[in-house]
Amino acid sequence: MEKVRFGLIGIGAQGSAYAGFLTGKAGFPGMAAPECPPHCALGALCDTDPAKEKMCKEQYPDIPFYTDWKEMVASGSVDAVITTVPHYLHHEIAIYCLEHGMNVLVEKPAGVRAKDVMAMNKCAAEHPDVAFGIMFNQRTNKLYQKIKEIVASGELGEIRRSQWIINTWWRPDSYYQQSAWRATWGGEGGGVLVNQAPHQLDLWQWICGIPTKVYSKNINGSHRDIDVENDVTIMVEFANGATGSFITCTHDAIGTDRLEIDLDGGKIVVDDSKTATVYRMKKTEDEMNKTMSMMDVARLTSGNSAGGGLFDVEKIENVDGWGYQHTTVMENFACHIIEGTPLLAPGSDGINGVNLANASQLSAWTGREVANPVDPEEYAAELNKLIAAEGKFPVRE
């Protein structure tokens, strides 16, 4: 096999962009199309909307189109599928594909409920010969890869505190009105935590570790005509006693994207997911705390050099575009199928972000601090109460 033929299930905004990526015809709005990944090809398209069928047949007349994704899986037209569908369907499609020997790349988030993602991961473990990945495209960002390497090496000691403010995805009411399922408990499963923030929830835990305790304040319909959360403040504790916070919303028209990681021997600050400043202290904070007088502090901080001689500074930059990150994940997934290349984002990793989102929601709904992960059945039961009250979709088993 020289190329992996991808089948796209769902030709909405994301699916349409992926079709463009896989043919080199188009990118995201306002972005030039990235080069088609060398080991990837567009094998088939699938959607139930007649308008999407008409559009696809006009734009891609030589590509098979299906209205039934199970028919596409069985067609022989594709070697792998990507699930660009509403979040509740990700695990259902993935499990079917895994059980039928079809490689599957799941769009983020892995699911809405941890119980569904756990079932998907269990199925994947039972079918190890079938490739299973997740579209965590921001893991391809060389900046975050370098930061993960620095933190994991231990050169700056243990993490003491981390905080991420990520408000750079302003969404007006017209965005939420695009589809009947969007911004609903029964159709989408939530708001910013399942739609915009999954990449950062993944990266935060990928770099800093998985929190053990979570307390969250989530506001539903903050300055928007929606019922789901779009303003979130999460406070967490990690196994080593470190603390952290994660702040996100969709009503900040200016927006901030800033990650800070404080460690025993330094600090890492990331701005706009493009530039990072790494501060390497000459002595650890513990050593300075035990040995320095206030006179020493005054002399140190009055110096003219960067940091008053307290630390050295390294700058890291990344210029990759969003589309190029997506195609990098596709290419990596294809090479995994063809050559056995390790996955940048194994599908099983998707559970971490879903667990944290579930913990955040359950904490906000109940007003208490919760352990992470939470009881998946308790979360599902509380979610069903909201779905029932909403009255737009049936509750879920």
QUIMODA-V586348 format. One record per pair of residues at least 24 apart in sequence whose C-alpha atoms are under 10 Angstrom apart, sorted by sequence separation. I is the first residue (numbers start at 1). GAP is how many residues later the second one is. If there is no record, write none. Layout:
i=I gap=GAP
i=I gap=GAP
This chain:
i=18 gap=24
i=19 gap=24
i=45 gap=24
i=46 gap=24
i=69 gap=24
i=73 gap=24
i=78 gap=24
i=79 gap=24
i=80 gap=24
i=81 gap=24
i=82 gap=24
i=83 gap=24
i=84 gap=24
i=87 gap=24
i=88 gap=24
i=92 gap=24
i=95 gap=24
i=96 gap=24
i=99 gap=24
i=110 gap=24
i=211 gap=24
i=212 gap=24
i=213 gap=24
i=214 gap=24
i=19 gap=25
i=44 gap=25
i=46 gap=25
i=78 gap=25
i=79 gap=25
i=80 gap=25
i=81 gap=25
i=82 gap=25
i=83 gap=25
i=86 gap=25
i=87 gap=25
i=88 gap=25
i=91 gap=25
i=92 gap=25
i=95 gap=25
i=98 gap=25
i=99 gap=25
i=109 gap=25
i=110 gap=25
i=167 gap=25
i=193 gap=25
i=211 gap=25
i=212 gap=25
i=213 gap=25
i=358 gap=25
i=19 gap=26
i=46 gap=26
i=70 gap=26
i=74 gap=26
i=86 gap=26
i=87 gap=26
i=90 gap=26
i=91 gap=26
i=94 gap=26
i=95 gap=26
i=98 gap=26
i=101 gap=26
i=103 gap=26
i=104 gap=26
i=105 gap=26
i=106 gap=26
i=107 gap=26
i=108 gap=26
i=109 gap=26
i=110 gap=26
i=170 gap=26
i=210 gap=26
i=211 gap=26
i=212 gap=26
i=213 gap=26
i=224 gap=26
i=281 gap=26
i=284 gap=26
i=45 gap=27
i=70 gap=27
i=73 gap=27
i=74 gap=27
i=83 gap=27
i=89 gap=27
i=90 gap=27
i=91 gap=27
i=92 gap=27
i=93 gap=27
i=94 gap=27
i=95 gap=27
i=96 gap=27
i=97 gap=27
i=98 gap=27
i=99 gap=27
i=100 gap=27
i=101 gap=27
i=102 gap=27
i=103 gap=27
i=104 gap=27
i=105 gap=27
i=106 gap=27
i=107 gap=27
i=108 gap=27
i=109 gap=27
i=169 gap=27
i=210 gap=27
i=211 gap=27
i=212 gap=27
i=222 gap=27
i=223 gap=27
i=224 gap=27
i=282 gap=27
i=283 gap=27
i=284 gap=27
i=44 gap=28
i=73 gap=28
i=74 gap=28
i=88 gap=28
i=91 gap=28
i=92 gap=28
i=95 gap=28
i=98 gap=28
i=99 gap=28
i=101 gap=28
i=102 gap=28
i=103 gap=28
i=104 gap=28
i=105 gap=28
i=106 gap=28
i=107 gap=28
i=108 gap=28
i=168 gap=28
i=169 gap=28
i=192 gap=28
i=210 gap=28
i=211 gap=28
i=212 gap=28
i=222 gap=28
i=223 gap=28
i=279 gap=28
i=281 gap=28
i=282 gap=28
i=283 gap=28
i=16 gap=29
i=43 gap=29
i=44 gap=29
i=73 gap=29
i=91 gap=29
i=94 gap=29
i=95 gap=29
i=98 gap=29
i=101 gap=29
i=102 gap=29
i=103 gap=29
i=104 gap=29
i=105 gap=29
i=106 gap=29
i=107 gap=29
i=108 gap=29
i=167 gap=29
i=191 gap=29
i=209 gap=29
i=210 gap=29
i=211 gap=29
i=212 gap=29
i=216 gap=29
i=218 gap=29
i=221 gap=29
i=222 gap=29
i=281 gap=29
i=282 gap=29
i=15 gap=30
i=70 gap=30
i=73 gap=30
i=90 gap=30
i=91 gap=30
i=94 gap=30
i=98 gap=30
i=100 gap=30
i=101 gap=30
i=102 gap=30
i=103 gap=30
i=104 gap=30
i=105 gap=30
i=106 gap=30
i=107 gap=30
i=166 gap=30
i=167 gap=30
i=190 gap=30
i=191 gap=30
i=208 gap=30
i=209 gap=30
i=211 gap=30
i=213 gap=30
i=214 gap=30
i=215 gap=30
i=216 gap=30
i=217 gap=30
i=218 gap=30
i=219 gap=30
i=221 gap=30
i=280 gap=30
i=281 gap=30
i=282 gap=30
i=15 gap=31
i=44 gap=31
i=98 gap=31
i=99 gap=31
i=166 gap=31
i=209 gap=31
i=211 gap=31
i=214 gap=31
i=216 gap=31
i=218 gap=31
i=279 gap=31
i=280 gap=31
i=281 gap=31
i=15 gap=32
i=44 gap=32
i=45 gap=32
i=91 gap=32
i=98 gap=32
i=211 gap=32
i=279 gap=32
i=280 gap=32
i=281 gap=32
i=43 gap=33
i=44 gap=33
i=45 gap=33
i=97 gap=33
i=98 gap=33
i=211 gap=33
i=278 gap=33
i=279 gap=33
i=280 gap=33
i=3 gap=34
i=4 gap=34
i=5 gap=34
i=6 gap=34
i=7 gap=34
i=8 gap=34
i=11 gap=34
i=25 gap=34
i=43 gap=34
i=44 gap=34
i=98 gap=34
i=166 gap=34
i=196 gap=34
i=208 gap=34
i=278 gap=34
i=279 gap=34
i=280 gap=34
i=3 gap=35
i=4 gap=35
i=5 gap=35
i=6 gap=35
i=7 gap=35
i=8 gap=35
i=9 gap=35
i=10 gap=35
i=11 gap=35
i=12 gap=35
i=42 gap=35
i=43 gap=35
i=44 gap=35
i=97 gap=35
i=165 gap=35
i=191 gap=35
i=193 gap=35
i=194 gap=35
i=195 gap=35
i=278 gap=35
i=279 gap=35
i=2 gap=36
i=3 gap=36
i=4 gap=36
i=5 gap=36
i=6 gap=36
i=7 gap=36
i=8 gap=36
i=9 gap=36
i=10 gap=36
i=11 gap=36
i=16 gap=36
i=42 gap=36
i=43 gap=36
i=44 gap=36
i=45 gap=36
i=164 gap=36
i=191 gap=36
i=192 gap=36
i=193 gap=36
i=208 gap=36
i=277 gap=36
i=278 gap=36
i=279 gap=36
i=2 gap=37
i=3 gap=37
i=4 gap=37
i=5 gap=37
i=6 gap=37
i=7 gap=37
i=8 gap=37
i=9 gap=37
i=10 gap=37
i=11 gap=37
i=12 gap=37
i=19 gap=37
i=23 gap=37
i=41 gap=37
i=43 gap=37
i=44 gap=37
i=164 gap=37
i=190 gap=37
i=191 gap=37
i=192 gap=37
i=193 gap=37
i=277 gap=37
i=278 gap=37
i=1 gap=38
i=2 gap=38
i=3 gap=38
i=4 gap=38
i=5 gap=38
i=6 gap=38
i=7 gap=38
i=8 gap=38
i=9 gap=38
i=10 gap=38
i=11 gap=38
i=41 gap=38
i=42 gap=38
i=43 gap=38
i=47 gap=38
i=94 gap=38
i=183 gap=38
i=190 gap=38
i=191 gap=38
i=192 gap=38
i=193 gap=38
i=276 gap=38
i=277 gap=38
i=278 gap=38
i=2 gap=39
i=3 gap=39
i=4 gap=39
i=5 gap=39
i=6 gap=39
i=7 gap=39
i=8 gap=39
i=9 gap=39
i=10 gap=39
i=16 gap=39
i=20 gap=39
i=42 gap=39
i=94 gap=39
i=189 gap=39
i=190 gap=39
i=191 gap=39
i=192 gap=39
i=193 gap=39
i=276 gap=39
i=277 gap=39
i=12 gap=40
i=16 gap=40
i=19 gap=40
i=20 gap=40
i=164 gap=40
i=188 gap=40
i=190 gap=40
i=191 gap=40
i=192 gap=40
i=204 gap=40
i=275 gap=40
i=276 gap=40
i=277 gap=40
i=11 gap=41
i=19 gap=41
i=163 gap=41
i=191 gap=41
i=275 gap=41
i=276 gap=41
i=10 gap=42
i=11 gap=42
i=162 gap=42
i=183 gap=42
i=184 gap=42
i=185 gap=42
i=204 gap=42
i=274 gap=42
i=275 gap=42
i=276 gap=42
i=183 gap=43
i=184 gap=43
i=185 gap=43
i=274 gap=43
i=275 gap=43
i=11 gap=44
i=182 gap=44
i=183 gap=44
i=184 gap=44
i=185 gap=44
i=266 gap=44
i=267 gap=44
i=273 gap=44
i=274 gap=44
i=275 gap=44
i=11 gap=45
i=183 gap=45
i=184 gap=45
i=201 gap=45
i=266 gap=45
i=268 gap=45
i=270 gap=45
i=273 gap=45
i=274 gap=45
i=162 gap=46
i=182 gap=46
i=183 gap=46
i=200 gap=46
i=265 gap=46
i=266 gap=46
i=267 gap=46
i=268 gap=46
i=269 gap=46
i=270 gap=46
i=271 gap=46
i=273 gap=46
i=274 gap=46
i=161 gap=47
i=183 gap=47
i=266 gap=47
i=268 gap=47
i=270 gap=47
i=274 gap=47
i=160 gap=48
i=176 gap=48
i=177 gap=48
i=200 gap=48
i=159 gap=49
i=176 gap=49
i=177 gap=49
i=197 gap=49
i=80 gap=50
i=158 gap=50
i=159 gap=50
i=173 gap=50
i=174 gap=50
i=176 gap=50
i=197 gap=50
i=80 gap=51
i=82 gap=51
i=83 gap=51
i=172 gap=51
i=173 gap=51
i=174 gap=51
i=197 gap=51
i=80 gap=52
i=82 gap=52
i=83 gap=52
i=172 gap=52
i=173 gap=52
i=196 gap=52
i=197 gap=52
i=82 gap=53
i=171 gap=53
i=172 gap=53
i=173 gap=53
i=196 gap=53
i=197 gap=53
i=208 gap=53
i=196 gap=54
i=207 gap=54
i=148 gap=55
i=152 gap=55
i=193 gap=55
i=204 gap=55
i=7 gap=56
i=148 gap=56
i=151 gap=56
i=152 gap=56
i=192 gap=56
i=193 gap=56
i=7 gap=57
i=8 gap=57
i=9 gap=57
i=10 gap=57
i=150 gap=57
i=151 gap=57
i=152 gap=57
i=192 gap=57
i=204 gap=57
i=7 gap=58
i=8 gap=58
i=9 gap=58
i=145 gap=58
i=148 gap=58
i=149 gap=58
i=191 gap=58
i=192 gap=58
i=7 gap=59
i=9 gap=59
i=10 gap=59
i=144 gap=59
i=148 gap=59
i=171 gap=59
i=191 gap=59
i=200 gap=59
i=9 gap=60
i=139 gap=60
i=144 gap=60
i=147 gap=60
i=148 gap=60
i=8 gap=61
i=9 gap=61
i=138 gap=61
i=139 gap=61
i=145 gap=61
i=146 gap=61
i=147 gap=61
i=7 gap=62
i=136 gap=62
i=137 gap=62
i=138 gap=62
i=144 gap=62
i=145 gap=62
i=9 gap=63
i=136 gap=63
i=139 gap=63
i=144 gap=63
i=8 gap=64
i=9 gap=64
i=18 gap=64
i=135 gap=64
i=136 gap=64
i=138 gap=64
i=139 gap=64
i=167 gap=64
i=7 gap=65
i=138 gap=65
i=7 gap=66
i=18 gap=66
i=136 gap=66
i=15 gap=67
i=136 gap=67
i=139 gap=67
i=15 gap=68
i=16 gap=68
i=165 gap=68
i=14 gap=69
i=15 gap=69
i=7 gap=70
i=8 gap=70
i=14 gap=70
i=15 gap=70
i=164 gap=70
i=5 gap=71
i=6 gap=71
i=7 gap=71
i=13 gap=71
i=14 gap=71
i=163 gap=71
i=5 gap=72
i=6 gap=72
i=7 gap=72
i=8 gap=72
i=9 gap=72
i=10 gap=72
i=11 gap=72
i=12 gap=72
i=163 gap=72
i=5 gap=73
i=6 gap=73
i=7 gap=73
i=8 gap=73
i=9 gap=73
i=10 gap=73
i=11 gap=73
i=12 gap=73
i=112 gap=73
i=163 gap=73
i=200 gap=73
i=4 gap=74
i=5 gap=74
i=6 gap=74
i=7 gap=74
i=8 gap=74
i=9 gap=74
i=10 gap=74
i=11 gap=74
i=12 gap=74
i=162 gap=74
i=4 gap=75
i=5 gap=75
i=6 gap=75
i=7 gap=75
i=8 gap=75
i=9 gap=75
i=10 gap=75
i=161 gap=75
i=3 gap=76
i=4 gap=76
i=5 gap=76
i=6 gap=76
i=7 gap=76
i=8 gap=76
i=9 gap=76
i=10 gap=76
i=112 gap=76
i=113 gap=76
i=161 gap=76
i=4 gap=77
i=8 gap=77
i=111 gap=77
i=112 gap=77
i=161 gap=77
i=1 gap=78
i=111 gap=78
i=112 gap=78
i=160 gap=78
i=171 gap=78
i=172 gap=78
i=173 gap=78
i=159 gap=79
i=169 gap=79
i=170 gap=79
i=171 gap=79
i=172 gap=79
i=160 gap=80
i=161 gap=80
i=162 gap=80
i=163 gap=80
i=164 gap=80
i=165 gap=80
i=166 gap=80
i=167 gap=80
i=168 gap=80
i=169 gap=80
i=170 gap=80
i=171 gap=80
i=112 gap=81
i=159 gap=81
i=160 gap=81
i=161 gap=81
i=162 gap=81
i=163 gap=81
i=164 gap=81
i=165 gap=81
i=166 gap=81
i=167 gap=81
i=168 gap=81
i=169 gap=81
i=170 gap=81
i=171 gap=81
i=172 gap=81
i=112 gap=82
i=158 gap=82
i=159 gap=82
i=160 gap=82
i=161 gap=82
i=162 gap=82
i=163 gap=82
i=164 gap=82
i=165 gap=82
i=166 gap=82
i=167 gap=82
i=168 gap=82
i=169 gap=82
i=170 gap=82
i=171 gap=82
i=111 gap=83
i=112 gap=83
i=159 gap=83
i=160 gap=83
i=161 gap=83
i=162 gap=83
i=163 gap=83
i=164 gap=83
i=165 gap=83
i=166 gap=83
i=167 gap=83
i=168 gap=83
i=169 gap=83
i=170 gap=83
i=9 gap=84
i=109 gap=84
i=110 gap=84
i=158 gap=84
i=159 gap=84
i=160 gap=84
i=161 gap=84
i=162 gap=84
i=163 gap=84
i=164 gap=84
i=165 gap=84
i=166 gap=84
i=167 gap=84
i=168 gap=84
i=169 gap=84
i=170 gap=84
i=109 gap=85
i=159 gap=85
i=167 gap=85
i=168 gap=85
i=169 gap=85
i=170 gap=85
i=108 gap=86
i=109 gap=86
i=166 gap=86
i=167 gap=86
i=168 gap=86
i=169 gap=86
i=108 gap=87
i=109 gap=87
i=167 gap=87
i=168 gap=87
i=169 gap=87
i=108 gap=88
i=109 gap=88
i=110 gap=88
i=167 gap=88
i=168 gap=88
i=169 gap=88
i=108 gap=89
i=109 gap=89
i=166 gap=89
i=167 gap=89
i=168 gap=89
i=108 gap=90
i=109 gap=90
i=165 gap=90
i=166 gap=90
i=167 gap=90
i=168 gap=90
i=108 gap=91
i=165 gap=91
i=166 gap=91
i=167 gap=91
i=15 gap=92
i=164 gap=92
i=165 gap=92
i=166 gap=92
i=14 gap=93
i=109 gap=93
i=164 gap=93
i=165 gap=93
i=166 gap=93
i=87 gap=94
i=108 gap=94
i=164 gap=94
i=165 gap=94
i=86 gap=95
i=87 gap=95
i=163 gap=95
i=164 gap=95
i=165 gap=95
i=86 gap=96
i=163 gap=96
i=164 gap=96
i=6 gap=97
i=7 gap=97
i=8 gap=97
i=162 gap=97
i=163 gap=97
i=164 gap=97
i=6 gap=98
i=88 gap=98
i=89 gap=98
i=162 gap=98
i=163 gap=98
i=4 gap=99
i=6 gap=99
i=88 gap=99
i=89 gap=99
i=161 gap=99
i=162 gap=99
i=163 gap=99
i=87 gap=100
i=88 gap=100
i=161 gap=100
i=162 gap=100
i=86 gap=101
i=87 gap=101
i=88 gap=101
i=160 gap=101
i=161 gap=101
i=162 gap=101
i=86 gap=102
i=87 gap=102
i=159 gap=102
i=160 gap=102
i=161 gap=102
i=86 gap=103
i=87 gap=103
i=159 gap=103
i=160 gap=103
i=161 gap=103
i=158 gap=104
i=159 gap=104
i=160 gap=104
i=168 gap=104
i=157 gap=105
i=158 gap=105
i=159 gap=105
i=162 gap=105
i=164 gap=105
i=156 gap=106
i=157 gap=106
i=158 gap=106
i=159 gap=106
i=161 gap=106
i=162 gap=106
i=163 gap=106
i=164 gap=106
i=165 gap=106
i=166 gap=106
i=87 gap=107
i=156 gap=107
i=157 gap=107
i=158 gap=107
i=159 gap=107
i=160 gap=107
i=162 gap=107
i=166 gap=107
i=87 gap=108
i=155 gap=108
i=156 gap=108
i=157 gap=108
i=158 gap=108
i=159 gap=108
i=86 gap=109
i=154 gap=109
i=155 gap=109
i=156 gap=109
i=157 gap=109
i=151 gap=110
i=154 gap=110
i=155 gap=110
i=156 gap=110
i=154 gap=111
i=155 gap=111
i=156 gap=111
i=151 gap=112
i=156 gap=112
i=147 gap=114
i=151 gap=117
i=150 gap=118
i=236 gap=120
i=147 gap=121
i=147 gap=122
i=156 gap=122
i=234 gap=122
i=147 gap=123
i=156 gap=123
i=234 gap=123
i=156 gap=124
i=236 gap=124
i=155 gap=125
i=156 gap=125
i=234 gap=125
i=235 gap=125
i=144 gap=126
i=234 gap=126
i=143 gap=127
i=157 gap=127
i=233 gap=127
i=234 gap=127
i=150 gap=128
i=156 gap=128
i=232 gap=128
i=144 gap=129
i=147 gap=129
i=232 gap=129
i=234 gap=129
i=143 gap=130
i=144 gap=130
i=146 gap=130
i=147 gap=130
i=234 gap=130
i=143 gap=131
i=144 gap=131
i=147 gap=131
i=233 gap=131
i=141 gap=132
i=142 gap=132
i=143 gap=132
i=144 gap=132
i=229 gap=132
i=232 gap=132
i=141 gap=133
i=143 gap=133
i=236 gap=133
i=235 gap=134
i=236 gap=134
i=237 gap=134
i=238 gap=134
i=138 gap=135
i=229 gap=135
i=236 gap=135
i=237 gap=135
i=236 gap=136
i=211 gap=141
i=216 gap=141
i=210 gap=142
i=214 gap=142
i=218 gap=142
i=206 gap=143
i=209 gap=143
i=210 gap=143
i=213 gap=143
i=214 gap=143
i=216 gap=143
i=217 gap=143
i=218 gap=143
i=212 gap=144
i=215 gap=144
i=216 gap=144
i=217 gap=144
i=218 gap=144
i=210 gap=145
i=211 gap=145
i=214 gap=145
i=215 gap=145
i=216 gap=145
i=218 gap=145
i=219 gap=145
i=206 gap=146
i=210 gap=146
i=213 gap=146
i=214 gap=146
i=215 gap=146
i=216 gap=146
i=217 gap=146
i=218 gap=146
i=202 gap=147
i=205 gap=147
i=206 gap=147
i=213 gap=147
i=214 gap=147
i=215 gap=147
i=216 gap=147
i=217 gap=147
i=218 gap=147
i=202 gap=148
i=205 gap=148
i=214 gap=148
i=215 gap=148
i=216 gap=148
i=217 gap=148
i=202 gap=149
i=204 gap=149
i=214 gap=149
i=215 gap=149
i=216 gap=149
i=202 gap=150
i=203 gap=150
i=213 gap=150
i=214 gap=150
i=216 gap=150
i=217 gap=150
i=199 gap=151
i=201 gap=151
i=202 gap=151
i=205 gap=151
i=216 gap=151
i=217 gap=151
i=198 gap=152
i=201 gap=152
i=202 gap=152
i=215 gap=152
i=216 gap=152
i=200 gap=153
i=201 gap=153
i=215 gap=153
i=216 gap=153
i=198 gap=154
i=199 gap=154
i=201 gap=154
i=202 gap=154
i=214 gap=154
i=215 gap=154
i=216 gap=154
i=198 gap=155
i=201 gap=155
i=214 gap=155
i=215 gap=155
i=197 gap=156
i=198 gap=156
i=201 gap=156
i=213 gap=156
i=214 gap=156
i=215 gap=156
i=213 gap=157
i=214 gap=157
i=198 gap=158
i=212 gap=158
i=213 gap=158
i=214 gap=158
i=228 gap=158
i=194 gap=159
i=198 gap=159
i=212 gap=159
i=213 gap=159
i=214 gap=159
i=227 gap=159
i=193 gap=160
i=194 gap=160
i=197 gap=160
i=211 gap=160
i=212 gap=160
i=213 gap=160
i=214 gap=160
i=193 gap=161
i=211 gap=161
i=212 gap=161
i=213 gap=161
i=210 gap=162
i=211 gap=162
i=212 gap=162
i=193 gap=163
i=194 gap=163
i=210 gap=163
i=227 gap=163
i=193 gap=164
i=194 gap=164
i=192 gap=165
i=193 gap=165
i=190 gap=167
i=193 gap=167
i=190 gap=168
i=193 gap=168
i=147 gap=169
i=146 gap=170
i=190 gap=171
i=144 gap=172
i=143 gap=173
i=144 gap=173
i=142 gap=174
i=143 gap=174
i=144 gap=174
i=142 gap=175
i=143 gap=175
i=141 gap=176
i=142 gap=176
i=143 gap=176
i=141 gap=177
i=142 gap=177
i=143 gap=177
i=141 gap=178
i=142 gap=178
i=141 gap=179
i=140 gap=180
i=141 gap=180
i=141 gap=181
i=138 gap=182
i=140 gap=182
i=138 gap=183
i=141 gap=183
i=138 gap=184
i=140 gap=184
i=141 gap=184
i=137 gap=185
i=140 gap=185
i=137 gap=186
i=139 gap=186
i=140 gap=186
i=137 gap=187
i=138 gap=187
i=139 gap=187
i=140 gap=187
i=141 gap=187
i=137 gap=188
i=138 gap=188
i=140 gap=188
i=136 gap=189
i=137 gap=189
i=139 gap=189
i=140 gap=189
i=135 gap=190
i=136 gap=190
i=137 gap=190
i=138 gap=190
i=139 gap=190
i=135 gap=191
i=137 gap=191
i=138 gap=191
i=135 gap=192
i=137 gap=192
i=140 gap=192
i=135 gap=193
i=136 gap=193
i=137 gap=193
i=190 gap=193
i=135 gap=194
i=189 gap=194
i=134 gap=195
i=135 gap=195
i=189 gap=195
i=133 gap=196
i=134 gap=196
i=133 gap=197
i=186 gap=197
i=189 gap=197
i=135 gap=198
i=185 gap=198
i=186 gap=198
i=189 gap=198
i=133 gap=199
i=134 gap=199
i=185 gap=199
i=133 gap=200
i=185 gap=200
i=186 gap=200
i=187 gap=200
i=132 gap=201
i=185 gap=201
i=186 gap=201
i=131 gap=202
i=184 gap=202
i=185 gap=202
i=186 gap=202
i=131 gap=203
i=133 gap=203
i=184 gap=203
i=185 gap=203
i=186 gap=203
i=132 gap=204
i=140 gap=204
i=185 gap=204
i=186 gap=204
i=131 gap=205
i=132 gap=205
i=139 gap=205
i=140 gap=205
i=185 gap=205
i=186 gap=205
i=187 gap=205
i=131 gap=206
i=139 gap=206
i=184 gap=206
i=185 gap=206
i=186 gap=206
i=187 gap=206
i=130 gap=207
i=137 gap=207
i=138 gap=207
i=184 gap=207
i=185 gap=207
i=186 gap=207
i=187 gap=207
i=129 gap=208
i=136 gap=208
i=137 gap=208
i=184 gap=208
i=185 gap=208
i=186 gap=208
i=131 gap=209
i=134 gap=209
i=135 gap=209
i=136 gap=209
i=184 gap=209
i=186 gap=209
i=133 gap=210
i=134 gap=210
i=135 gap=210
i=136 gap=210
i=185 gap=210
i=186 gap=210
i=132 gap=211
i=133 gap=211
i=134 gap=211
i=135 gap=211
i=136 gap=211
i=181 gap=211
i=131 gap=212
i=133 gap=212
i=134 gap=212
i=135 gap=212
i=180 gap=212
i=181 gap=212
i=132 gap=213
i=133 gap=213
i=134 gap=213
i=136 gap=213
i=132 gap=214
i=133 gap=214
i=134 gap=214
i=136 gap=214
i=131 gap=215
i=132 gap=215
i=133 gap=215
i=134 gap=215
i=135 gap=215
i=131 gap=216
i=132 gap=216
i=133 gap=216
i=134 gap=216
i=133 gap=217
i=124 gap=223
i=125 gap=223
i=105 gap=224
i=124 gap=224
i=105 gap=225
i=121 gap=226
i=122 gap=226
i=120 gap=227
i=121 gap=227
i=105 gap=228
i=120 gap=228
i=121 gap=228
i=104 gap=229
i=105 gap=229
i=121 gap=229
i=103 gap=230
i=117 gap=230
i=118 gap=230
i=121 gap=230
i=103 gap=231
i=117 gap=231
i=120 gap=231
i=117 gap=232
i=118 gap=232
i=117 gap=233
i=118 gap=233
i=103 gap=234
i=117 gap=234
i=116 gap=235
i=117 gap=235
i=114 gap=236
i=115 gap=236
i=110 gap=237
i=114 gap=237
i=117 gap=237
i=118 gap=237
i=110 gap=238
i=113 gap=238
i=114 gap=238
i=116 gap=238
i=117 gap=238
i=108 gap=239
i=110 gap=239
i=111 gap=239
i=112 gap=239
i=114 gap=239
i=115 gap=239
i=105 gap=240
i=106 gap=240
i=107 gap=240
i=110 gap=240
i=111 gap=240
i=114 gap=240
i=115 gap=240
i=105 gap=241
i=106 gap=241
i=109 gap=241
i=110 gap=241
i=112 gap=241
i=113 gap=241
i=114 gap=241
i=105 gap=242
i=108 gap=242
i=109 gap=242
i=110 gap=242
i=111 gap=242
i=112 gap=242
i=113 gap=242
i=114 gap=242
i=104 gap=243
i=107 gap=243
i=110 gap=243
i=111 gap=243
i=112 gap=243
i=114 gap=243
i=106 gap=244
i=109 gap=244
i=110 gap=244
i=111 gap=244
i=113 gap=244
i=114 gap=244
i=108 gap=245
i=109 gap=245
i=112 gap=245
i=113 gap=245
i=114 gap=245
i=108 gap=246
i=112 gap=246
i=82 gap=248
i=80 gap=253
i=94 gap=253
i=80 gap=254
i=79 gap=255
i=80 gap=257
i=79 gap=258
i=118 gap=258
i=114 gap=259
i=114 gap=260
i=115 gap=260
i=116 gap=260
i=114 gap=261
i=115 gap=261
i=114 gap=262
i=115 gap=262
i=113 gap=263
i=114 gap=263
i=113 gap=264
i=115 gap=264
i=116 gap=264
i=114 gap=265
i=115 gap=265
i=113 gap=266
i=114 gap=266
i=113 gap=267
i=112 gap=268
i=113 gap=270
i=112 gap=271
i=34 gap=287
i=37 gap=287
i=40 gap=287
i=34 gap=288
i=35 gap=288
i=36 gap=288
i=32 gap=289
i=34 gap=289
i=35 gap=289
i=37 gap=289
i=38 gap=289
i=41 gap=289
i=31 gap=290
i=33 gap=290
i=34 gap=290
i=37 gap=290
i=40 gap=290
i=41 gap=290
i=31 gap=291
i=32 gap=291
i=33 gap=291
i=34 gap=291
i=36 gap=291
i=37 gap=291
i=39 gap=291
i=40 gap=291
i=31 gap=292
i=32 gap=292
i=34 gap=292
i=35 gap=292
i=36 gap=292
i=37 gap=292
i=38 gap=292
i=39 gap=292
i=40 gap=292
i=34 gap=293
i=37 gap=293
i=38 gap=293
i=39 gap=293
i=40 gap=293
i=41 gap=293
i=28 gap=294
i=36 gap=294
i=37 gap=294
i=39 gap=294
i=40 gap=294
i=27 gap=295
i=28 gap=295
i=36 gap=295
i=37 gap=295
i=39 gap=295
i=40 gap=295
i=27 gap=296
i=38 gap=296
i=39 gap=296
i=26 gap=297
i=27 gap=297
i=37 gap=297
i=38 gap=297
i=39 gap=299
i=21 gap=302
i=21 gap=303
i=18 gap=305
i=21 gap=305
i=22 gap=305
i=17 gap=306
i=21 gap=306
i=18 gap=308
i=22 gap=308
i=88 gap=308
i=17 gap=309
i=18 gap=309
i=21 gap=309
i=18 gap=312
i=6 gap=324
i=4 gap=326
i=4 gap=327
i=3 gap=328
i=6 gap=328
i=4 gap=329
i=5 gap=329
i=4 gap=330
i=3 gap=331
i=4 gap=331
i=2 gap=332
i=3 gap=332
i=1 gap=333
i=2 gap=333
i=4 gap=333
i=3 gap=334
i=4 gap=334
i=3 gap=335
i=1 gap=336
i=2 gap=336
i=1 gap=337
i=2 gap=337
i=1 gap=338
